Amino acid sequence: MPGQPAAGKGNGTVAIGLRAVHKSFGAVRAVDGVELDVGEGEFFSLLGPSGSGKTTVLRLIAGFETPTGGTVHLAGEDVTRRAPFERDVTTVFQDYALFPHMSVAQNVAYGLKVRGASRREQAERARAALASVRLEDHGARRPGQLSGGQRQRVALARALVVRPRVLLLDEPLGALDLKLREQMQTELKELQRDVGITFVLVTHDQAEALALSDRVAVMNAGRVEQVGTPGELYETPASAFVASFVGTSNTLTGAAAEMIVGRPGTFGVRPEKIRVLPDTGAHDRGDHSEVRGTVADAVYLGDSTRVVVDTDAGARFVVVRQNLDTTAADALALPGSRVLLRWHRRHNVPLNHTM
């Protein structure tokens, strides 16, 4: 159920537990009764729009904020009132927070220096940490001599060198361009598999959350709407908010739902599940839902075309179809044409809550 704790993966150990956690800033309740378990060794994401409470939850786990109510547990211990340095977690921020006057190796070793490690241990572990992010030959450089992706990897190495139990990532790829962001997503997932510790990522990018995570908590207005694997969130969203935020969904309700689905309620249909066919008259529906309409717009996207259809049932549909044979000219010719939209009934996903 949405908002309820879910078991983690791996050996079954819970790395992070939040129990009825609230956080208010004056009259604003940023976090509203969050219940959550993150498993040891899990790659877990907090996904939601700006103002949903996801960053505040991360700061509560890190110890940068104290809950107004509820408790925070790490490895089974109540750490609600412990300072950040008393928690076995490290945080990587979007702005990297590297010291520009220090070398890359000195930046990475800084946490060890603060903890009183010997110079030899600092050097050895810093080299190993840089090797884990494929920057072993960059230790003598300054941050200003590195690309954005390299600076992000240095920030990861600095966080991992102290060997935390949990690594918290606050929009760590947000400052990168799209191509580099996608490359870093792959590297980040590989790194998590290699080091085997718990990663908790905050992001507003649903594609990033789906690509990286073992499980995702979708947040809205300070609450957890749903926790699940990427497949569960996309295929069986628990609410209209999740359906619309995690990907794109056509929402059917009221008279349109009764006409198309055949029963009252609120349902979501993903755009790629729908076929756009010529309106050639009556035929056997079988186990499919269908509706006729007029193409209002068509956008050619290279590998696919996004088709917007105003249906006779009064609902507007968005359909995405792969351009297996479609050309740009074909797409541009679609507006104004009459079409039949058809999809299997199993893709009518009931949505328990409205937005």
N, C-alpha and C positions, 0 to 999 in steps of 0.2 A: 504493500500500500504506500501511497505517497507520504513522505515525511517520516516513515518508520525506519528504524535501524535495520540494516541488512548485513548478513554475514560477509566477511571478507574472503579473500582467496588464499591460496598457499597452505600453510600449516594450520590455519584456523585461528591463529593468534590475532587479537585485535590490537592494532598499533595505535589507533586514535578512536576515542569514544566521546561523543557529545551527548549530554543528557539534559533535555529541557532547557537548552541554552537560549537566553534572552540577552539582548544588548540594546540599550536606549541611549540616545544622545539628546538630552532635553526631552521634548515632546515627541521626538522621532524614534520609533522602534525599528532599528536597522536589522535586528535578528529576532525572530519571533517563534521561540519554542522549537529550536532545531534539535532533532534526534538523529544521530548518525554514527555508524561504525565504519572504519576504514581498516582493511586487513593488512597484516604484516606482508610487505613485499608487493603491495598492490600499487598500480598506477591509477590514481583516483582523480577525477576532475570535478570542480565546482563550476557549473556553467549557468550563466544568466545575464540579463541585460544590466546596464548601469543602474545602480541603486537597488539591486536585488538582494544585497547582503553578502555576496560571495567573498568579497575582499575582507569584510569585517569578520566573517567566520575564520578566514585564514589568519588574521591578526589575533583572534582569540586563541587559536591553536598555538601560535608562536609565542604568545604572552605579551604582545604589544598592547593588547586591550584586555580588560578584566570584565567578565560577564556581569550584567545587572542581576541575572538569575541563572541557576543551573550550574553544571559542573563540566570541566574538561579533563579527560583522562588520557594519559600516554602510557602504553604498555601496561594497562591496568591500574596505574597510580593516579590519584587525584592531584593534578598540577594546577588547579584553578587559580591559586594564589601565588604560584611560584613565578619568579622573574624569568625573562627570556633566557638568560645565561644559565638558569638552573634546569632547562628543558633540553632534552637530547634531540633538538631540531635545528636546522639552519634554513635560511630564507634567501632566495634569489629574486631580485627585483628587476623590473623592466628597464630601469636606467643603469643597470650593472653595478653602480656604486664602487667603481675601481678607483684606487688612489693614483692620480696621474703622475706624481713625482716618483713612484716606485716602479721597479721593473715588474714584468709579468710574474716571475718566480717569487718576488717579494710580496706581491699582492696575494698570490695563492697561499704562501706560507704565513700570512699575517695572523690568521686564527690560531695557528700552532704557537706562534711567538707569544701571543697574549696568554695562552695556556701554559707557558713556561717550558715548552719543548726545547731540547738542545738544538744548536745550529745544524748539527749533522742530521738529526731527525727531521728538522724543518726542510732541509735541502732534499733529502731522500724522498720524503713523502710528497713534497711539492713536485718533484720530477715525475713521480708515479701518477700523481693526479693530472698533471699536464699530458702525460702519455695517454691517460684514459680518454682524454678529449682530443687526441691527435695534435697536440701543440708542444710536444717535447722539445722541439728545436726553437721555440719562441721565448724561452725563459728570460733572456737578456733584454728583450725589447720592452718599450714603454707602451701602455695602453693606447696612446695616441697614434702609434705606428701600426695598429691592427685594424682590420675591417670590423664592421658591426657583428658579423657572425663569429669572428674570432674573439672579440671582447665578451660576447655572450658565453662562449665556451670557457674563457678564463673565469668568469663569474661562477660557472658551474663547478669548475675544478676547485676554486677557493671554498665553495660550500661543501664539496665532498671530501676535501683533504682532512677535515676534522672527524670524518667517519660518523656522521649523525645517524640516528635511527630513522629519522623522517626528514625528507627534503621538501620544503614548501616553495612553490614557484608562483610568483604573482605577475601574471601576464608577461612572462619572460621573453616572448618573441614578438611582442606588440610593436616594437620600434623597427622591425626588419621589413624589407620589401617582400612581396609575395613569393618570388622564387626562392629567396634565401630563407624565408619563413618555412616553406615546405621542406627544404633541405634540412633545416634545423629540427623540424618535427621528427624526421626519420632518425637523425642522430640522437635526439633526446630519448626516443623510445629504445634505441639500441643501448644507450648508456644505462638506462634504468634496468634493462635486462641483465647487463653485465655486472652492475654493482649490487643488484638484488634488494635494494632498500625501498621503503615506502616513499612514493612521490605523490604529492598533492598539488594539482595545478589549478589555478584560477584563470578562467578565460571567458570572454564573451563570444568567442568564435566557435560555433557549433561544429564546423568541419574539423577544426583542430581537436576538440574534445572527442569526437567520434574516432578520429584517426589514432589518437594516442592512448586512450583510456581502456582499462579493464572494466571499470564502472564509472558512471557519471551521476552526480546529483544536480538536477535542474532546479534552480532557485528563482523565486518570484516574490517580491514584496516581503523579503525577510524570511520566507518559509521554503521548505523543500517540497517541491511539487511532486517529484518522482525520483527514485534511485533505481538504476538498472544498467545493464550492459548497453553498449551502443545499439546493438540489434533490438533489444527490448524497447528502448526509448523510441527508436524510429518506427519499428513495426507495430508496437502496441502502446502508443502514448496514453497516459492515464487521464489527460485533460486536454482541452482545446488549446491551452497555453503551451503545453509541451509539444503538441502536434504542430503548432505554428512556429515555435521557436527552434525546435530541432528539425531543420529542413523546412520544406514548404508543404502545406496541406490544404486541400479543399474541404471546407467545413459545411456540412449539410445539417439543417435543423428546420423545425416547423413544417410548413406545408411542402417545402421542397424535399425534405427527408422522407415524408410519408409517400410522396409521389414517386421518388426515385428508388429509395431503399425498401419501401413497402411497409414501414412501421414508424411510429413516432420515436423521437430521440434526437441526439446529436451525434453525428458520425464524421469521421475524417477519411479522406481518400487522397493518397499521395499522387502527385502529378504524373510520375513515370509509370504508374500502374494502368493508366487510361490509354486506350487506343482511339485515334481520330480516324473515322471512316467516312466515306461518302454517304450521304443520306439517300439511300436507294429504296426506301419503302419498308414495309413490315417484314419481319422474320422472327424466327423462334429465339426468344431470349435465353432459354435454358437456365444455366446457373449463373447468368451474368446480370448486372445492372446496366441500364443504358438510359440516355437522354439525348434529345435532339436540340440543336441550337445553331446560332450564327456566329461565325468567327469574327470577333471584334478587333483582334490584333494578332500579329505573328512576328516574332523577333528571331532572326537567324543568328545563332551563336557559334557557328562553325561546326562543332561536333553534334549539335542538337538544335532544335527549334522550340521556342516557347510559344505555345498557342493559347490565346485567351478567347474563351467561348461564352457568350451570353445564351444560357439555355432557356428552353421553353418553360421550364419549371420555375424560372425566376432567379436561379442561382448562377453566379458567374464562376466558371471553372478555369483553372490554369492547368495546361497539359504540357509535359515535356516529352518530346519524342526524338530518338536518335536519328541523325541524318544518314541512314544507311544508303538511301538512294536520292534523298531530297537535296536539291540545289538551293542556292540563295534565291534564284528566280522563282522556284516553286513556293518557297516560304512567303515571298512578297505577294504572290498571287492568291494567297489564302483568305485575307480579310474580305468579308461580305459573303463568303460561301456558306452553304448549309451543310452541316456535318452531323454525324452520329457519334456520340461518345459512349464507349463500351468498356467495361471492366468486370473482373470476376467478383462475385458477391463477398468472397472472403476478405477483400480489400476495403470493405466498409467497416472501419474500426470504430466501435462505440467509444465515445468520449464522455467520461463521467461528470466533468465539470465544464462550465462555460467560462469564457474569459471575462 
